[in-house]
Amino acid sequence: MNFLRGDNPRIKLGERISSEITVYDDPLNENLIGFSVFDDEGVRTQKKEIIGDGIVLEYLGTLTTKSGSPGNARGVLPLPDYFNLIVKPKDWGFQELIQDTKNGLIVLGVIRSEIVKNSIRLFPRNSMLIGSGGVIVREIAIPLQELTTIDAISKEVKSVYIDDYHGGIAPFIRLKARPIVY
C-alpha cells in the first residue's frame, strides 16, 4: 500500500500489477484493528477499491494530496495511509493450491514488512517448504514486478494483525519468486 499513497505514488493509475488481485482499504470493518468512521482530518471514511483485477484504480488520499480521494489521513501531521487491507478471495482451495505447487515456500505470518527501493521485504514469523516441513527464513525480497506472476488466490481467508493501526483479511496467494540467498 506504500506504493499507492497519493502524496508519493510509485505506481501509475491504470497500471496493471497483476492479472488476478483485487485490493480494498476498508476502514469500516468493525472486526479489524484499523476500524475508523472518520480519518484524522475528520473526513468520513469509506471502503475503497484500490486495485481491481490487477489494475491500480485509486490512491490513498488526504485533503492536501494531489492524487487520491480524501478519507485516508492518519497522524498528527496527516499523511495518506490505509486502515484495513482486504484482498478479495478467488476460487482456489488451499489444499488444491498446495497440491498444484511443485516447489514452494509457505509464509504463515509476518513479523514485519518494509519497502526497499522497488521491492517488498517480508520477515516471516513462520514458514515451511511444501512437502518438507518447517524451515527458518530470515527475509524474503519480492521485487515489485514479481507481483505480475500471481497465478492463484485461495477462497479461504485469514484475518491478520498487521500492526497496532492496521488490520487485514487475506487469502493465500501464489506467485513465482526467485530466491535471494546471502
C-alpha positions as CSV (number, residue, x, y, z in Angstrom):
1,M,0.0,0.0,0.0
2,N,3.0,2.3,0.5
3,F,3.4,2.4,-3.3
4,L,-0.2,3.8,-3.6
5,R,0.0,6.8,-1.3
6,G,-1.4,10.0,-3.0
7,D,1.5,12.1,-1.7
8,N,4.1,10.0,-3.4
9,P,2.6,7.4,-5.7
10,R,5.1,4.9,-7.1
11,I,2.7,3.0,-9.4
12,K,0.7,4.9,-12.1
13,L,-3.1,4.9,-12.1
14,G,-4.3,2.4,-14.7
15,E,-1.1,0.3,-14.5
16,R,-1.5,-3.4,-14.3
17,I,0.4,-5.0,-11.5
18,S,-1.2,-8.5,-11.7
19,S,-3.9,-10.3,-13.7
20,E,-5.7,-11.6,-10.6
21,I,-5.7,-9.4,-7.5
22,T,-8.3,-7.0,-6.1
23,V,-7.4,-5.0,-3.0
24,Y,-9.6,-2.8,-0.8
25,D,-9.0,-0.4,2.1
26,D,-12.0,-1.0,4.4
27,P,-11.9,1.2,7.5
28,L,-15.5,0.3,8.2
29,N,-14.8,-3.3,9.0
30,E,-15.6,-3.4,12.7
31,N,-13.8,-6.7,13.3
32,L,-10.4,-5.4,12.4
33,I,-8.0,-3.2,14.4
34,G,-8.0,-0.4,11.8
35,F,-11.7,0.3,12.2
36,S,-12.5,4.0,11.9
37,V,-15.5,6.0,10.8
38,F,-13.5,9.2,10.4
39,D,-9.9,9.8,9.4
40,D,-7.6,12.1,11.3
41,E,-8.7,15.1,9.2
42,G,-12.4,14.4,10.2
43,V,-13.3,13.1,6.7
44,R,-15.8,10.2,6.7
45,T,-14.1,7.0,5.7
46,Q,-15.4,4.5,3.2
47,K,-14.4,1.2,1.6
48,K,-12.2,2.0,-1.4
49,E,-11.2,-0.4,-4.2
50,I,-7.5,0.5,-4.7
51,I,-6.6,-2.3,-7.1
52,G,-9.3,-4.0,-9.3
53,D,-8.5,-7.2,-11.2
54,G,-4.8,-6.2,-11.0
55,I,-5.2,-2.6,-12.2
56,V,-4.4,0.4,-10.0
57,L,-7.7,2.3,-9.7
58,E,-7.2,4.7,-6.8
59,Y,-4.6,6.2,-4.4
60,L,-4.8,6.7,-0.7
61,G,-5.5,10.4,-0.3
62,T,-6.0,13.2,2.2
63,L,-7.4,16.7,1.9
64,T,-4.0,18.0,0.8
65,T,-2.7,15.3,-1.6
66,K,-2.8,16.0,-5.3
67,S,-3.8,12.4,-6.0
68,G,-6.3,10.1,-4.3
69,S,-9.7,10.9,-2.8
70,P,-9.7,12.1,0.8
71,G,-10.5,9.8,3.7
72,N,-7.1,8.1,4.4
73,A,-5.4,10.8,6.6
74,R,-3.5,9.3,9.5
75,G,-1.4,11.0,12.1
76,V,-0.9,14.4,13.8
77,L,0.6,15.7,10.5
78,P,-1.9,13.8,8.3
79,L,-0.4,11.5,5.7
80,P,-2.2,9.1,3.4
81,D,-2.4,5.6,4.9
82,Y,-4.7,2.6,4.8
83,F,-6.8,1.3,7.7
84,N,-7.6,-2.3,6.9
85,L,-6.2,-4.1,3.9
86,I,-8.7,-6.6,2.3
87,V,-7.6,-8.9,-0.5
88,K,-10.5,-10.4,-2.4
89,P,-10.5,-14.2,-2.4
90,K,-10.8,-16.2,-5.6
91,D,-11.6,-19.8,-6.4
92,W,-8.6,-21.9,-5.4
93,G,-9.0,-24.3,-2.5
94,F,-6.0,-24.1,-0.1
95,Q,-5.3,-27.8,-0.4
96,E,-5.6,-27.6,-4.2
97,L,-3.1,-24.8,-4.3
98,I,-0.6,-26.8,-2.2
99,Q,-1.0,-29.9,-4.3
100,D,-0.6,-27.9,-7.5
101,T,2.6,-26.2,-6.3
102,K,5.7,-28.3,-7.2
103,N,8.4,-26.4,-5.2
104,G,7.3,-23.7,-2.9
105,L,7.6,-21.9,0.4
106,I,4.5,-21.1,2.5
107,V,4.8,-18.0,4.7
108,L,2.5,-18.2,7.7
109,G,2.6,-14.8,9.3
110,V,5.0,-11.9,9.0
111,I,6.8,-10.2,11.9
112,R,7.2,-7.0,9.8
113,S,7.4,-5.8,6.2
114,E,9.2,-2.9,4.6
115,I,9.8,-1.3,1.2
116,V,13.3,-1.3,0.0
117,K,13.7,0.5,-3.4
118,N,11.3,-1.3,-5.7
119,S,10.8,-4.4,-3.6
120,I,8.7,-5.6,-0.7
121,R,10.7,-7.2,2.1
122,L,9.0,-9.7,4.3
123,F,10.3,-11.0,7.6
124,P,8.3,-14.3,8.1
125,R,7.0,-15.4,11.5
126,N,6.7,-19.0,10.3
127,S,7.5,-20.6,7.0
128,M,7.6,-24.1,5.6
129,L,8.7,-25.8,2.4
130,I,5.9,-27.6,0.7
131,G,6.3,-31.4,1.4
132,S,9.3,-30.9,3.7
133,G,8.1,-29.1,6.8
134,G,9.4,-26.1,8.8
135,V,12.3,-24.0,7.6
136,I,13.8,-20.9,9.1
137,V,13.7,-17.9,6.6
138,R,15.1,-14.6,7.8
139,E,13.9,-12.4,5.0
140,I,12.1,-12.6,1.6
141,A,12.5,-10.0,-1.1
142,I,9.8,-9.7,-3.7
143,P,10.6,-7.3,-6.5
144,L,7.5,-5.3,-7.4
145,Q,7.5,-6.7,-11.0
146,E,7.1,-10.3,-9.5
147,L,3.5,-9.3,-8.5
148,T,2.6,-9.9,-12.2
149,T,3.3,-13.6,-11.6
150,I,0.4,-14.1,-9.2
151,D,-1.4,-17.1,-10.6
152,A,-3.5,-18.5,-7.7
153,I,-5.6,-16.9,-4.9
154,S,-7.4,-19.1,-2.4
155,K,-11.0,-18.9,-1.4
156,E,-10.1,-19.4,2.2
157,V,-9.1,-16.2,4.0
158,K,-7.4,-15.3,7.3
159,S,-7.8,-12.3,9.5
160,V,-4.4,-10.8,10.0
161,Y,-2.9,-8.3,12.5
162,I,-0.5,-6.1,10.6
163,D,0.4,-3.7,13.4
164,D,-1.3,-1.5,16.1
165,Y,-3.0,0.6,13.4
166,H,-3.6,-1.8,10.5
167,G,-5.6,-4.9,10.1
168,G,-6.3,-7.1,7.2
169,I,-8.1,-10.1,5.6
170,A,-6.2,-12.0,3.0
171,P,-6.4,-15.3,1.2
172,F,-3.3,-17.4,0.4
173,I,-1.6,-16.0,-2.7
174,R,0.8,-17.9,-5.0
175,L,3.4,-16.1,-7.0
176,K,6.7,-17.1,-8.7
177,A,9.7,-15.6,-7.0
178,R,13.4,-16.1,-7.4
179,P,15.1,-16.9,-4.1
180,I,17.7,-14.5,-2.9
181,V,20.5,-16.2,-0.9
182,Y,23.0,-14.1,1.0
